[in-house]
């Protein structure tokens, strides 16, 4: 951490030690870093004798329910006092409204697009995950790190780096992971749960997105769609893409991969993945989203067809500026809601 970050981290540590009650929140459609950072900080605070409520508006995904403390996570916040902490969330809206109109006291995050919406913000874009930030800061804050905390943090690191395969993994990331293993985090089993194991319903959901004619490519852009009908037909319980985006991002010949996931609230969740050298978060920002250079997301109002048309055109236009040539519209204009 640089001197400014170290000073901010010390200030936040003082706020944490001065409080006795905490409400911890992360984002909707939680991934491993959201769950891992929530549990990592929450269980550490509990071990220090603090009272903690951990909240995820969408609950805990099946792939992370094995983590100790996952059964403590609730969907709505009941505490009206104490310190509120938002973790791994680049936009306050992404908390799902669980804090109502409250301004959070603290925000701990690693997204470069985080605007600093809390009273005190510790945002480290250089960290591969929010769990990396916590693995670095918990010892600085003199907070306990029993095996359950180490396991939660290592799960978040594994998930956000896809098994230490993303470009933002540094030697520090790997050293912190080794430290977490020494503190009792079982790497092999956590890797299997976070990145390999999946339900039959999730596998069927993948099949819908990968079917011939659904998975499409134009130029260096690859994309697919998952509908509410797909989700209902296969019985998939989540409202995410079951990590299908990471699979299609591995297809050769594409610089950018996208997935459009229809939501129950009339919105479309869009996820981008890009090869090193392309900052796809700049496209996500055009649609009110955010994220990282290689991985970003946004949620848009509109029909599936309209959102696809808007997002694919913007993605092609961004790539054309990088490459220095024009691009053609990717599909006919649709009608938005």
C-alpha positions as CSV (number, residue, x, y, z in Angstrom):
1,X,0.0,0.0,0.0
2,X,1.2,3.5,-0.7
3,X,1.5,6.1,2.1
4,X,-1.9,7.6,1.5
5,X,-3.6,4.2,1.5
6,X,-1.7,3.3,4.7
7,X,-2.9,6.5,6.4
8,X,-6.5,5.8,5.3
9,X,-6.2,2.2,6.5
10,X,-5.0,3.3,9.9
11,X,-7.9,5.8,10.2
12,X,-10.4,3.1,9.3
13,X,-8.8,0.7,11.8
14,X,-9.4,3.3,14.5
15,X,-13.1,3.6,13.5
16,X,-13.4,-0.2,13.6
17,X,-11.9,-0.6,17.1
18,X,-14.1,2.3,18.4
19,X,-17.3,0.5,17.4
20,X,-19.0,-2.4,19.1
21,X,-21.9,-3.1,16.6
22,X,-21.5,-3.6,12.9
23,X,-23.7,-4.1,9.8
24,X,-21.8,-5.6,6.9
25,X,-23.2,-5.5,3.4
26,X,-22.0,-6.5,-0.1
27,X,-23.5,-6.5,-3.5
28,X,-26.5,-8.3,-5.2
29,X,-25.8,-11.5,-7.2
30,X,-22.8,-12.0,-4.8
31,X,-19.7,-13.7,-6.1
32,X,-16.9,-15.3,-4.0
33,X,-15.2,-12.0,-3.2
34,X,-18.5,-10.6,-1.9
35,X,-19.2,-13.6,0.3
36,X,-15.5,-14.0,1.3
37,X,-14.9,-10.4,2.3
38,X,-18.2,-10.3,4.2
39,X,-17.5,-13.4,6.1
40,X,-13.8,-12.6,6.5
41,X,-14.4,-9.3,8.1
42,X,-17.5,-10.4,9.9
43,X,-16.0,-13.5,11.6
44,X,-12.9,-11.6,12.5
45,X,-14.9,-8.9,14.2
46,X,-16.9,-11.6,16.0
47,X,-13.7,-13.2,17.2
48,X,-12.7,-9.8,18.6
49,X,-15.9,-9.6,20.6
50,X,-17.9,-7.4,18.3
51,X,-21.6,-7.8,17.5
52,X,-22.0,-8.3,13.7
53,X,-24.9,-8.6,11.3
54,X,-23.9,-9.8,7.8
55,X,-26.4,-9.0,4.9
56,X,-26.7,-10.0,1.3
57,X,-29.9,-9.0,-0.5
58,X,-29.7,-12.2,-2.7
59,X,-28.4,-14.5,0.0
60,X,-25.4,-16.8,-0.3
61,X,-24.9,-18.8,-3.6
62,X,-24.8,-22.5,-3.3
63,X,-21.1,-22.7,-4.1
64,X,-20.1,-20.8,-0.9
65,X,-22.6,-22.1,1.6
66,X,-19.9,-24.5,2.9
67,X,-18.0,-21.6,4.4
68,X,-18.2,-21.3,8.2
69,X,-20.6,-18.5,9.1
70,X,-22.5,-18.6,5.9
71,X,-25.6,-19.5,7.8
72,X,-25.4,-16.2,9.7
73,X,-25.9,-14.1,6.5
74,X,-29.4,-12.6,6.3
75,X,-31.2,-10.9,3.4
76,X,-32.4,-7.8,5.2
77,X,-30.7,-5.5,7.8
78,X,-32.3,-5.2,11.2
79,X,-29.8,-3.1,13.1
80,X,-30.4,0.7,13.0
81,X,-27.3,1.6,15.0
82,X,-23.6,0.8,14.9
83,X,-21.0,1.0,12.1
84,X,-22.2,0.2,8.5
85,X,-19.6,-1.3,6.2
86,X,-20.0,-2.0,2.5
87,X,-17.6,-4.5,1.0
88,X,-16.6,-5.2,-2.6
89,X,-19.2,-2.9,-4.0
90,X,-18.3,-0.3,-6.6
91,X,-21.8,1.4,-6.5
92,X,-24.1,1.8,-3.5
93,X,-27.1,0.9,-5.6
94,X,-25.6,-2.6,-6.0
95,X,-26.3,-3.3,-2.3
96,X,-29.9,-3.9,-3.3
97,X,-31.2,-1.2,-1.0
98,X,-30.6,-3.1,2.2
99,X,-29.2,0.1,3.9
100,X,-32.2,2.2,2.7
101,X,-31.2,5.8,2.5
102,X,-28.3,5.5,5.0
103,X,-24.8,6.6,3.9
104,X,-22.4,3.8,4.9
105,X,-19.7,4.6,7.4
106,X,-17.0,2.6,5.7
107,X,-16.5,1.2,2.2
108,X,-13.8,-1.4,1.5
109,X,-13.3,-2.2,-2.1
110,X,-10.9,-2.8,-5.0
111,X,-12.9,-1.5,-8.0
112,X,-11.2,1.4,-9.7
113,X,-14.7,2.8,-10.7
114,X,-15.7,3.2,-7.0
115,X,-16.7,6.9,-6.5
116,X,-16.1,6.9,-2.8
117,X,-19.8,6.8,-1.6
118,X,-19.1,6.2,2.1
119,X,-18.0,8.5,4.9
120,X,-14.6,6.8,4.9
121,X,-13.4,4.8,1.8
122,X,-10.5,2.4,1.5
123,X,-10.3,1.6,-2.3
124,X,-7.3,-0.3,-3.6
125,X,-7.6,-0.8,-7.3
126,X,-4.2,-2.6,-7.3
127,X,-5.7,-5.4,-5.1
128,X,-6.8,-8.5,-7.0
129,X,-9.8,-8.8,-4.7
130,X,-11.4,-7.1,-1.7
131,X,-10.3,-10.2,0.2
132,X,-6.7,-9.3,-0.7
133,X,-7.2,-5.9,0.9
134,X,-8.6,-7.5,4.0
135,X,-5.9,-10.2,4.2
136,X,-3.4,-7.3,4.2
137,X,-5.3,-5.1,6.6
138,X,-6.6,-7.4,9.3
139,X,-3.2,-7.9,10.8
140,X,-2.6,-4.1,10.6
141,X,-5.8,-3.6,12.5
142,X,-4.9,-6.3,15.1
143,X,-8.0,-8.3,14.3
144,X,-8.0,-12.1,14.7
145,X,-7.6,-14.4,11.7
146,X,-8.7,-17.9,12.8
147,X,-9.0,-20.6,10.1
148,X,-12.6,-19.7,9.2
149,X,-11.5,-16.1,8.4
150,X,-8.5,-17.3,6.4
151,X,-10.8,-19.8,4.5
152,X,-13.3,-17.1,3.6
153,X,-10.6,-14.7,2.4
154,X,-8.8,-17.3,0.3
155,X,-12.2,-18.3,-1.3
156,X,-12.7,-14.7,-2.3
157,X,-9.1,-14.5,-3.7
158,X,-9.6,-17.7,-5.7
159,X,-13.0,-16.7,-7.1
160,X,-12.1,-13.2,-8.2
161,X,-8.8,-14.3,-9.8
162,X,-10.3,-17.4,-11.3
163,X,-7.6,-19.5,-9.5
164,X,-4.9,-16.8,-9.7
165,X,-5.2,-16.5,-13.5
166,X,-6.2,-12.9,-13.9
167,X,-3.6,-10.2,-15.0
168,X,-4.0,-8.3,-11.7
169,X,-2.4,-11.2,-9.6
170,X,0.8,-10.0,-8.2
171,X,3.5,-11.6,-6.0
172,X,1.8,-10.0,-3.0
173,X,-1.4,-11.8,-3.9
174,X,0.3,-15.2,-3.9
175,X,2.2,-14.4,-0.6
176,X,-1.0,-13.4,1.1
177,X,-2.6,-16.6,-0.2
178,X,0.3,-18.6,1.3
179,X,-0.2,-16.8,4.6
180,X,-3.9,-17.7,4.6
181,X,-3.0,-21.3,4.0
182,X,-0.6,-21.2,6.9
183,X,-3.5,-19.9,9.0
184,X,-5.6,-22.9,8.2
185,X,-7.3,-22.3,4.8
186,X,-7.4,-25.5,2.8
187,X,-6.5,-24.4,-0.7
188,X,-7.4,-27.6,-2.7
189,X,-11.0,-28.0,-1.2
190,X,-11.7,-24.2,-1.4
191,X,-10.5,-24.2,-5.1
192,X,-12.8,-27.1,-5.9
193,X,-15.9,-25.5,-4.2
194,X,-15.3,-22.0,-5.7
195,X,-14.3,-22.9,-9.3
196,X,-15.0,-26.5,-10.2
197,X,-18.0,-27.9,-8.4
198,X,-21.5,-26.9,-9.8
199,X,-25.0,-28.2,-9.7
200,X,-26.7,-30.1,-12.4
201,X,-29.1,-27.1,-12.8
202,X,-26.1,-24.8,-13.4
203,X,-24.7,-27.2,-16.0
204,X,-28.1,-27.2,-17.8
205,X,-28.2,-23.4,-17.6
206,X,-24.8,-23.3,-19.3
207,X,-26.2,-25.6,-22.0
208,X,-28.8,-23.0,-22.8
209,X,-26.2,-20.3,-23.3
210,X,-23.9,-22.5,-25.3
211,X,-26.4,-23.9,-27.7
212,X,-25.8,-23.5,-31.5
213,X,-27.2,-20.2,-32.7
214,X,-27.3,-18.7,-29.2
215,X,-23.5,-18.2,-28.7
216,X,-22.5,-15.7,-31.4
217,X,-19.4,-13.9,-32.6
218,X,-18.9,-10.8,-34.7
219,X,-15.3,-9.7,-35.3
220,X,-13.5,-10.0,-32.0
221,X,-16.7,-9.9,-29.9
222,X,-18.4,-13.0,-28.6
223,X,-21.7,-13.0,-26.7
224,X,-24.6,-15.1,-25.6
225,X,-27.9,-14.7,-23.7
226,X,-29.7,-16.3,-20.8
227,X,-33.4,-15.7,-20.4
228,X,-35.9,-16.1,-17.6
229,X,-37.4,-18.9,-19.5
230,X,-34.1,-20.7,-19.6
231,X,-33.7,-20.3,-15.8
232,X,-37.2,-21.6,-15.2
233,X,-36.9,-24.6,-17.6
234,X,-33.7,-25.9,-16.0
235,X,-34.6,-25.0,-12.4
236,X,-31.6,-22.8,-11.8
237,X,-32.2,-21.0,-8.5
238,X,-29.9,-18.0,-8.9
239,X,-30.3,-14.8,-10.9
240,X,-26.7,-14.8,-12.2
241,X,-25.0,-16.5,-15.1
242,X,-23.6,-19.5,-13.1
243,X,-20.1,-18.2,-14.1
244,X,-20.8,-19.0,-17.7
245,X,-19.0,-15.7,-18.6
246,X,-15.7,-17.1,-17.5
247,X,-16.1,-20.1,-19.8
248,X,-17.0,-18.2,-23.0
249,X,-14.2,-15.7,-22.2
250,X,-11.8,-18.6,-22.9
251,X,-12.9,-19.0,-26.5
252,X,-10.1,-18.3,-28.9
253,X,-10.4,-15.5,-31.4
254,X,-12.4,-13.1,-29.2
255,X,-11.0,-10.0,-27.5
256,X,-14.2,-9.3,-25.6
257,X,-16.9,-11.7,-24.3
258,X,-20.3,-10.7,-23.1
259,X,-23.3,-12.3,-21.5
260,X,-26.8,-10.9,-21.2
261,X,-28.9,-12.3,-18.3
262,X,-32.6,-11.4,-18.2
263,X,-33.7,-10.4,-14.7
264,X,-37.2,-10.7,-13.0
265,X,-37.3,-6.9,-12.4
266,X,-37.4,-6.1,-16.1
267,X,-33.7,-5.4,-16.2
268,X,-30.8,-7.0,-18.1
269,X,-27.6,-7.8,-16.3
270,X,-24.6,-7.5,-18.7
271,X,-21.1,-8.9,-17.9
272,X,-18.0,-8.1,-20.0
273,X,-14.6,-9.9,-20.0
274,X,-11.7,-8.6,-22.0
275,X,-8.2,-9.7,-22.9
276,X,-5.2,-7.8,-21.3
277,X,-4.7,-4.4,-22.9
278,X,-8.4,-3.6,-23.2
279,X,-10.1,-1.6,-20.4
280,X,-13.7,-2.8,-20.9
281,X,-14.8,-1.0,-17.7
282,X,-14.9,2.2,-19.9
283,X,-17.8,0.6,-21.8
284,X,-19.6,-0.5,-18.7
285,X,-19.3,3.1,-17.3
286,X,-21.3,4.3,-20.3
287,X,-24.2,2.3,-19.0
288,X,-24.0,3.2,-15.4
289,X,-21.9,0.1,-14.5
290,X,-18.3,-0.4,-13.5
291,X,-15.7,-2.9,-12.6
292,X,-12.1,-3.6,-13.7
293,X,-10.2,-3.3,-17.0
294,X,-10.6,-7.0,-17.7
295,X,-14.0,-7.7,-16.1
296,X,-16.9,-5.3,-15.8
297,X,-20.7,-5.3,-15.5
298,X,-23.8,-3.2,-15.6
299,X,-27.6,-3.5,-15.2
300,X,-29.8,-1.9,-17.8
301,X,-33.5,-1.2,-18.3
302,X,-35.0,-2.4,-21.6
303,X,-35.9,-5.4,-23.6
304,X,-33.3,-8.1,-24.1
305,X,-33.1,-7.2,-27.8
306,X,-32.8,-3.5,-27.2
307,X,-30.1,-3.9,-24.5
308,X,-28.1,-6.3,-26.7
309,X,-28.2,-3.8,-29.6
310,X,-27.1,-0.8,-27.5
311,X,-24.3,-2.7,-25.6
312,X,-22.9,-4.5,-28.6
313,X,-22.8,-1.3,-30.7
314,X,-21.0,0.5,-27.9
315,X,-18.6,-2.4,-27.4
316,X,-17.8,-2.5,-31.1
317,X,-17.4,1.3,-31.3
318,X,-15.0,1.2,-28.4
319,X,-12.9,-1.5,-30.0
320,X,-12.9,0.3,-33.3
321,X,-11.4,3.4,-31.7
322,X,-8.7,1.2,-30.1
323,X,-8.0,-0.5,-33.4
324,X,-8.3,2.7,-35.6
325,X,-11.0,1.5,-37.9
326,X,-14.8,1.7,-38.1
327,X,-17.3,-0.9,-37.2
328,X,-20.8,-1.8,-38.5
329,X,-23.9,-1.9,-36.3
330,X,-24.3,-5.3,-34.9
331,X,-28.0,-5.7,-35.3
332,X,-31.2,-3.8,-36.2
333,X,-32.5,-1.2,-33.8
334,X,-34.8,-2.6,-31.1
335,X,-37.4,-0.9,-29.0
336,X,-36.5,-0.1,-25.4
337,X,-38.9,0.0,-22.5
